[in-house]
Amino acid sequence: MSEDRTSELLREIDAYVEGLFAPPDEALEAALRDSREAGLPEINVSASEGKLLQLLTEIAGARRILEIGTLGGYSTIHFARALPDGGTMISLELDERHADVARRNIERAGLSEKVEILVGDARELLAAMVEAGIEPFDLTFIDADKEGYPEYLDFALQLSRPGSLILGDNTIRDGSVLDPQDDSSRAMREFNERLARDERLSAVVVPLIREGIDGIAIARVLVD
């Protein structure tokens, strides 16, 4: 099969899955539109991955969620929708402008009472959470600067409990993790390898179809 046909087939499969399991949604489409109009980078999760995140949250029965990297709040909305009554979510965002857009998108989706967005350097915010000894999270989603993934994994483990899920986006990066040529790909390869080796975790990386191939890491914490 030619490279062009392979790319076309990937797009067709992605559209097929999205059409079946992630049909048009007014709040989510508005979040994407407003994020685009505000000039935010178009690097949000796909619609089908968003549905996967929501489903994993529901399966885990998560009541407390930590998201590292808010952007325009598209993935945040998926997570918050899966929370039960009384569930809460903290999302960390470096850029105040991105956080403002996300807050408006989350408010329009009717989820503001469940979501708190903290603005600042994620490492500093996470260190403060660890220092404060806050209640562990049932699920952590890492989707921020790729060079920081190994360090974010360290924090996620400290802020989890046995049974918690740790998810990481962009873990295949069109295959660049196979032979890393830049800092981002090297960090992602290290992240994946640490997930595989850490005896505190049961984990796997699942390839995802977009316009190319990416992946999501899914890890369950076994022990403190």
URLINSUL-V57272 format. One record per pair of residues at least 6 apart in sequence whose ideal C-beta (glycine too) atoms are under 8 Angstrom apart, sorted by sequence separation. I is the first residue (numbers start at 1). J is the second residue. If there is no record, write none. Layout:
i={I I}
j={J J}
//
This chain:
i={36 70 83 93 106 160 171 176 180 195 207 208 35 118 142 196 207 208 1 45 57 67 144 176 177 180 195 207 208 35 67 80 93 103 106 157 176 180 206 79 142 156 195 205 206 91 106 142 173 177 205 206 32 67 173 176 177 205 206 76 153 192 204 205 65 103 142 203 204 65 76 102 153 173 177 203 204 140 203 171 202 203 65 73 99 170 201 202 28 137 140 149 201 62 63 99 140 171 201 202 57 62 63 70 171 200 201 28 53 57 65 67 69 70 71 122 137 195 200 61 63 64 65 66 67 69 70 96 136 137 138 168 199 200 50 54 58 63 64 65 66 67 68 69 91 93 95 136 140 142 146 195 200 22 50 53 54 57 62 63 64 65 66 67 89 90 91 92 93 94 123 130 134 136 138 139 140 142 143 192 22 53 57 66 72 76 80 88 89 90 91 92 93 94 122 126 129 138 139 140 141 142 143 191 21 44 50 51 54 55 71 87 88 89 90 91 94 137 138 139 140 141 142 143 146 168 18 22 43 44 50 54 70 73 77 81 88 90 92 94 123 127 130 136 139 141 18 22 45 70 72 73 77 80 126 130 18 21 41 44 45 72 73 76 81 92 122 129 17 40 44 71 74 80 83 14 40 70 73 77 123 45 72 73 92 126 172 14 38 77 80 92 171 76 80 166 172 35 147 172 35 146 147 150 166 34 35 146 149 153 174 175 35 76 146 148 149 174 32 147 150 174 31 76 146 149 150 153 157 172 173 31 32 73 146 149 153 172 173 31 157 171 172 73 150 170 171 169 170 171 28 31 171 70 90 169 168 169 28 167 168 27 28 94 167 166 167 168 92 167 69 165 166 68 165 166 165 166 164 165 163 164 40 68 163 38 162 79 161 162 40 160 162 79 162 38 161 157 35 75 34 75 34 35 34 64 66 64 65 68 69 71 64 65 66 67 68 69 31 64 65 66 67 68 69 30 62 63 64 65 66 68 69 62 65 67 68 69 31 61 62 27 30 31 60 60 27 28 27 57 27 56 68 53 68 66 66 45 62 60 56 56 53 49 45 49 48 46 56 46 52 49 17 14 13 14 14 10 10 11 10 10 10 7 7}
j={42 76 89 99 112 166 177 182 186 201 213 214 42 125 149 203 214 215 9 53 65 75 152 184 185 188 203 215 216 44 76 89 102 112 115 166 185 189 215 89 152 166 205 215 216 102 117 153 184 188 216 217 44 79 185 188 189 217 218 89 166 205 217 218 79 117 156 217 218 80 91 117 168 188 192 218 219 156 219 188 219 220 83 91 117 188 219 220 47 156 159 168 220 82 83 119 160 191 221 222 78 83 84 91 192 221 222 50 75 79 87 89 91 92 93 144 159 217 222 84 86 87 88 89 90 92 93 119 159 160 161 191 222 223 74 78 82 87 88 89 90 91 92 93 115 117 119 160 164 166 170 219 224 47 75 78 79 82 87 88 89 90 91 92 114 115 116 117 118 119 148 155 159 161 163 164 165 167 168 217 48 79 83 92 98 102 106 114 115 116 117 118 119 120 148 152 155 164 165 166 167 168 169 217 48 71 77 78 81 82 98 114 115 116 117 118 121 164 165 166 167 168 169 170 173 195 46 50 71 72 78 82 98 101 105 109 116 118 120 122 151 155 158 164 167 169 47 51 74 99 101 102 106 109 155 159 48 51 71 74 75 102 103 106 111 122 152 159 48 71 75 102 105 111 114 46 72 102 105 109 155 78 105 106 125 159 205 48 72 111 114 126 205 111 115 201 207 71 183 208 72 183 184 187 203 72 73 184 187 191 212 213 74 115 185 187 188 213 72 187 190 214 72 117 187 190 191 194 198 213 214 73 74 115 188 191 195 214 215 74 200 214 215 117 194 214 215 214 215 216 74 77 217 117 137 216 216 217 77 216 217 77 78 144 217 217 218 219 144 219 122 218 219 122 219 220 220 221 220 221 220 221 98 126 221 97 221 139 221 222 101 221 223 141 224 101 224 221 101 141 101 143 104 105 105 135 137 136 137 140 141 143 137 138 139 140 141 142 105 138 139 140 141 142 143 105 137 138 139 140 141 143 144 138 141 143 144 145 108 138 139 105 108 109 138 139 108 109 109 139 110 139 152 141 156 156 159 143 165 165 165 167 167 169 169 208 208 208 218 210 216 216 209 209 209 210 211 209 210 211 211 212 213 211 212}
//
